[in-house]
Amino acid sequence: MQTANAVVMAQRFIKPKLLTASLVVDATAGNGKDTLFLADSTPNTTVVWAFDIQAQALTKTNELLTKHKLADKVHLVLDSHAHMHQYIKQPVDAAMFNLGYLPGGDHEVSTSSETTIQAVSQTLQLLRPEGLITIVAYPGYEHGRVELQDILHYFTSLSQKEFTVACWSIVNQKNSPPILYLIEKNEE
Ligand SMILES: C[S@@+](CC[C@H](N)C(=O)[O-])C[C@H]1O[C@@H](n2cnc3c(N)ncnc32)[C@H](O)[C@@H]1O
């Protein structure tokens, strides 16, 4: 088993929700690892949507999916996740956000508080009861620290009747490791 970190734990927490999922979302495709995980962990009939604003990220994601013969079940969208509602009209079972910049890419092209909050808000509107969103945030650099503060402010404002918001973090590691937030929609 892989050593625990926020990215690994996001996959562990979300995996049970994928077994019967009809529609799942990777809001930040990046190099495609989470998209591959979602495509590989869901039934053959599941539709996976993956968003990124960088063409190079979607090219890498498509290459990875094609290598694993899973490209057919994934819609790759070259657009901001803040426009998710223009593409997805059905209920969402699970969604993953891995914030920050593309590893090995331009560090200036990063997620930002405003669009992340818009996208999470749209996902919450589409989320089925007992559906789960995972968000990995990076407080280890200035832009990421600000984004984390802003999204945390938004998360704490969510109705506790409608949603359960939790976080997972490593407390004995140097250099502000990533933090995982989990938002589950409560049963109706
Ligand atoms: C940390 S990477 C994601 C890593 C990816 N989940 C993986 O497994 O390889 C963050 C990605 O978010 C993308 N991104 C930044 N702003 C975005 C936005 N508004 N909408 C969608 N993707 C965005 C970046 O281009 C980058 O590829």
The ligand as an SDF file (V2000), in Angstrom:
LIG
                    3D

 27 29  0  0  0  0  0  0  0  0999 V2000
   -2.1040   19.7150   -9.2990 C   0  0  0  0  0  0  0  0  0  0  0  0
   -2.6050   19.6800  -10.9840 S   0  0  0  0  0  0  0  0  0  0  0  0
   -3.7230   18.3110  -11.0240 C   0  0  0  0  0  0  0  0  0  0  0  0
   -3.0520   16.9560  -10.9100 C   0  0  0  0  0  0  0  0  0  0  0  0
   -3.8980   15.8310  -11.4730 C   0  0  0  0  0  0  0  0  0  0  0  0
   -5.1240   15.6190  -10.7180 N   0  0  0  0  0  0  0  0  0  0  0  0
   -3.1310   14.5260  -11.5990 C   0  0  0  0  0  0  0  0  0  0  0  0
   -3.5460   13.5070  -11.0110 O   0  0  0  0  0  0  0  0  0  0  0  0
   -2.1020   14.5300  -12.3030 O   0  0  0  0  0  0  0  0  0  0  0  0
   -3.6950   21.0790  -11.1070 C   0  0  0  0  0  0  0  0  0  0  0  0
   -4.2670   21.2700  -12.5200 C   0  0  0  0  0  0  0  0  0  0  0  0
   -5.3500   22.1910  -12.4220 O   0  0  0  0  0  0  0  0  0  0  0  0
   -5.4130   22.8780  -13.6510 C   0  0  0  0  0  0  0  0  0  0  0  0
   -6.2520   24.0760  -13.4990 N   0  0  0  0  0  0  0  0  0  0  0  0
   -5.9180   25.2990  -13.0310 C   0  0  0  0  0  0  0  0  0  0  0  0
   -6.9760   26.1220  -13.0520 N   0  0  0  0  0  0  0  0  0  0  0  0
   -8.0260   25.3930  -13.5410 C   0  0  0  0  0  0  0  0  0  0  0  0
   -9.3890   25.6820  -13.8180 C   0  0  0  0  0  0  0  0  0  0  0  0
   -9.9050   26.8880  -13.5500 N   0  0  0  0  0  0  0  0  0  0  0  0
  -10.1670   24.7010  -14.3380 N   0  0  0  0  0  0  0  0  0  0  0  0
   -9.6590   23.4740  -14.5830 C   0  0  0  0  0  0  0  0  0  0  0  0
   -8.3610   23.1300  -14.3510 N   0  0  0  0  0  0  0  0  0  0  0  0
   -7.5610   24.0790  -13.8380 C   0  0  0  0  0  0  0  0  0  0  0  0
   -3.9620   23.1500  -13.9880 C   0  0  0  0  0  0  0  0  0  0  0  0
   -3.8130   23.4370  -15.3620 O   0  0  0  0  0  0  0  0  0  0  0  0
   -3.2950   21.8380  -13.5370 C   0  0  0  0  0  0  0  0  0  0  0  0
   -3.1430   20.9640  -14.6170 O   0  0  0  0  0  0  0  0  0  0  0  0
  1  2  1  0
  2  3  1  0
  2 10  1  0
  3  4  1  0
  4  5  1  0
  5  6  1  0
  5  7  1  0
  7  8  2  0
  7  9  1  0
 10 11  1  0
 11 12  1  0
 11 26  1  0
 12 13  1  0
 13 14  1  0
 13 24  1  0
 14 15  1  0
 14 23  1  0
 15 16  2  0
 16 17  1  0
 17 18  1  0
 17 23  2  0
 18 19  1  0
 18 20  2  0
 20 21  1  0
 21 22  2  0
 22 23  1  0
 24 25  1  0
 24 26  1  0
 26 27  1  0
M  CHG  2   2   1   9  -1
M  END
$$$$
